[in-house]
């Protein structure tokens, strides 16, 4: 059996220790030393020989670890066992700094397997849903240049489609009624009007005009230059030209973020980083609305646009991992049988700390 990441080192280390580690977790009190190879972390977080020996080099190795018939099952077993002690803190169970190692480990595997809600659930139970920032940075920088080039190509080709079809897109969507989505965002915002609203993926600016007409201060953001020019001209609002794969948003600026039919174009490998950017740009207590075409966690090309289509459970896990708390979700268009409702809409809050 091929073992390009030498995962055998974990099997060797766990051979005489795993059952004892599991027993300590079941008892809710870690007493011996096994953290490095039971809850492994990203390379670059630890300096000891043990930390470096059992470090995971990146997302691809983490996925290989999860796919391993023994190691993946054991990691899930340990994570599930921890959830039996929600009334305790990670520090009470593991001590410190092993509580911090748990957070970085669960962040890594939540990024590697967004379709599996278990690791995000551990982060929610013990760390209020907050990722380990160093792991996020290391994982974001850990893709090989070729992989990063491919992500850039996906984004450029998708944006090229909208650039070439900007006028027909504006005419085809000008009269779309998204009032249900706008209402879902606004009714959950607890701040006094006028609100600061960011429209992510604003396109030609239709919804910027509608938010402005309601008396709010709306800012647009899109990656397509033609859309940005149209939105500025049609709405009179400030509109930012930004790539979804490299968002650079001001911290705690907005009461609400409206991401209508936009985030499904972000490749799954980059989505956690984009969601974290949106989270930090909301004021505490702020609200994010998002609507995406739903599917069965498939990802790839639809014509000349790249898209990802998630199940509700996968989307919830991704949002929880980014630190959001769910307020509601619904399917669109309203009033139709579920099989004729291709859109999943959901509303999320950045909790006050």
N, C-alpha and C positions, 0 to 999 in steps of 0.2 A: 504494500500500500504506500503510495507517494505521501511524503510528509514534508512539503517544502518549507514549512515554518518550524519544523522540529517540535511539534506539539507533544512528542513523546516525553519531553522534559517534564511536562505537567503530570503525565501519567506516572512517571517514575517518582515524582515528589509526593503524589497523592496515594501511592500504593500502600503505605503504612500509616497514613495520617487522615485519610478522608473520612472514614467512619467515625473517628474520634472528633474531627471538626464538626461533622454533622450532629453528633450527639451534644456537643457544646452549644451549637446553635439551637437545638431543640430545647436545651435547658435554659436558654436565654442568657448565657454567660460564657464568653470566650476565656479560656485559661491557658492554652498552649499556642505555639507559634506556627501558623499555616496561612496567614492572610495573603502572602505574595502569590501563592499558586492555587488558591481556591477562589479568590476574587482579584484576578490580575488587573493591572493598570497599564496605561500607555507608557511607552518609552519616554524618558525625559522627566518623570515625576519623582523618581527615587534614585538615590546615589549609592546605596549599599550594594554589595555584591549580589545579595539575594534579590533585591528590587530590580537590578539590571538583568539578572539571569532570567527572571520570569516576566519581564516587561513585554507587552504586546506592541508590535511595531506600527500598527495602524489599523484602519477599518477592515481591510481585506483579511488580515490575520485574525481579527476579532470575529469576523464572519466564519472563517475556517474553524475557529475554536467552537463556535455555537453549532456548526454543522457536524462536529466530531461526535460520533455515536455515544461516547462515554462522557467527554468533558462538557458538552453542551447540556446533556441531561443533568449532570451533577451541578452545574452552575444554576440551572433553573430550580433544582431541588433545594439548594441552599437559599436562593432568593425567596422562594415560596415559604421556606421555614422561617426566615426572618419576619415575614409578614404576620406570622402568628404572635409577634411580640410588639404590635403597634402601640401598645400603651407605654412601652419603654422607649427611650431614645437610643440612637445608634451608639452613642458613647457609653450608655449603661450596659449595653449588650457586648460591645467589642472593646471598649476602652479607647483611648486616643494615643497615637494618631490613626489607629485602625478604622475609626469612624470616618475619617477623611478619605482613607483608601477605599472604603466601601462606596462613598459618593463618587469618586473618580471612576471606579470600576463600573458602577451602574450607569454612569454617564456614557462611558465607552460603548457598552453593550446596547444601550438604548439607541445610540446613534447607528450602531451596526445592524440592528434589527428593529426598525421602527414599527414593523408589523406585529411585533410581540410586545404587548402592553406590560409584561411582568416587570421589566427593569424600570420603566417609568413609574410603575406603581410603587416600587421600593423608594424611588426618589421622592415621590409624593408623601409616602408614609413617614419617612424619617428626615427629609430635608425640605419640606414644603414645596416639593416639585422643582427645586432649583438644581440645575446642572452644575458640575464642577467647571469653572471657567477655564482653568489651565488645560483640562482635557479637551474642551471645545476648541481652544486655540491650536493645540497640538494636532488634533484630528483634522482641523481645517487646513493645516499646513502640511499634513502627512500624505496627501495624494501625490502620486508620481506625476512629473511634469506632463507626461502623455495623457494621463487621466484628466488633469486640469485643462489641458488643451482641448480635450474632447468635450468637457462641460462648456467651455467657452464656445465651441463650434455649435453645440446644441442651442445655446442662447442666441447666437448670432443668426442662425438660420430661421429660428422662430420669429425673431424681431424683423428679419428681412421680409417674412410673409406679411406682417402687419404694415411695414413700411410701404410695400408695393400695393397693398390693398386698403390703405388708410381711408380713402374717400368712400369707397363702397361700404366699408365697415361702418363709417359714421352714418351713412344714409340708411343702412340696414338695421342699425340699433338705435336710431334717434328716438323712436317712439316706444321702445321697450319699457314696460311698466315694472320697475323694481321697487315700488313703494313698500311692498311687504318687507323687503330686505332692509330698506332704510329705516322703516318703523322699528324693526327688530333691534337695530343698533341703538337708535335714539331712546327708546323706552327704557333701556337698561342703564343709561348713563345718569349718574346721580348728581353731576355737577350742574351749577346754574348756567342758563343760556346767557349770551351766545357761546356756543361750544367751539373748541378747536378740533377740527376733523381733518384727518389725512385720508385721502382717497388713493389707495394703492392699486396701480393698474387702472388709472383713471381714463385711459383711452382718449377720445376726442373731447371729453369734458362734460358729457351729458349730466352726470350726477353731481359734479361740482356746481353746475348752475342750479340744480334742485336744492342742494344743501344751502347755497347762498340765498336762494329765494326764501328759505325757512328762517333766515336771519343768523346763520352760523358762519364762522370763519373757516373756509375750506381751503386746503392745500392739496394739490395734485402731485402724483408721482407716476411716471411711466418710463419704460426703457426704449420706446419707439420715438425717434425724433419728430416724425410727422405728427404723431398723436400729441406730443408735448406742445408743438406749435399751434395745432388746432385748439387744444384745451385752453391755452393762454389767450388766444384770440376770441374764442366763443364765450369763455366764462369770466375773463378778467381776473382770474385768480392766479396766485403764485403756483407755478408747476415746476417740479424738479425732474430733470433727466437723470435717472439712475437705473443701473442694471440690477435686476432682482438677485443676481448671484454675488453682488458686492454692495449691498445696501449700506448706507452711512447716514444714519438718522440721529437727530438730536435727542438727548435723553429727557424723558418725562415731559414731553412737549404737548402731547395730544390727549384730549378727553375721549376721543373715539377714533378708531381706524376702520375704514370701510374697504375690504378686499373682496370685491365682487367679481367672480370669474377671472381670477388673476393668478392665485398661488399654485394652481394645478400645472402651470408651465414651469415651475421650479423643479429640477431633477431631485429625486429623493435624497441623494447624497448631500445636497446643499440646503435642503429645506429646514433642518434643525437650526442652522445658523441664521437663515432668513427669519424664522419665527422668533428667535431670541432677539434679533434687532427690533422687530415689531413690539415685542414685550417691553423692552427697555425704553422704547420711545413713548409708551403710554404713561400718563400720570398714574400714580397708585390709585386703584379703584377704577381706572379707565377700562374701556370696553373695545373688543375687536369683533367685528362681524366678518365672516368669510363664507363664500359660496363657491363650490366646485362641482364639476360633474363627477358622479360617483362611479365606482367600479369594484373590481375584485383584486385590488392592489397590483394591477398591471401598469406598465410604464413603457413608453416608446413613442414612435412617430404616428401622428394622425394626419395624413397628408404631408404637408411640409411644416407642421408645427409639432414640437415635442410636448408631451403631456403625461401626467401621472394621475391615475384614477383609483382612489382609496375607498376601502370599506369604512363604515362608520367607526368600528372599533379601532382600526389603524389610525384614523384621523384623530380620534380622541386620545390615543396614546402619544401621538406626536405633539399635540397641544399641551397635554399634561406635562410632558417632558420639558416643554419650553417654559413652564411655570404658570400656565393659565388654568383657571377654574371654569368649568362649563356652566353656562346659564340656561341655554336651551339649544335644541336643534330641530329642524323640520325639513321636509322635502318639497321640491317645487317641480312644476307648477302646482299651485294649491287646487284642491278639489278633484284631483284625478286619482285613479288607482295607482298604487305604488310602482307597478311596472311601467307606468307612463310618467313617472317623476324622476327624470335623470339627474336632478340637481340636489345636492346635499348642502343645506345652509346651517350654520352653527354660530353661536354667540358666546364669547368668552370674556372673563374679567381678569385683569391684573390685580391681584388682591392687595389691599393696603397692608403695609408692614408696620 
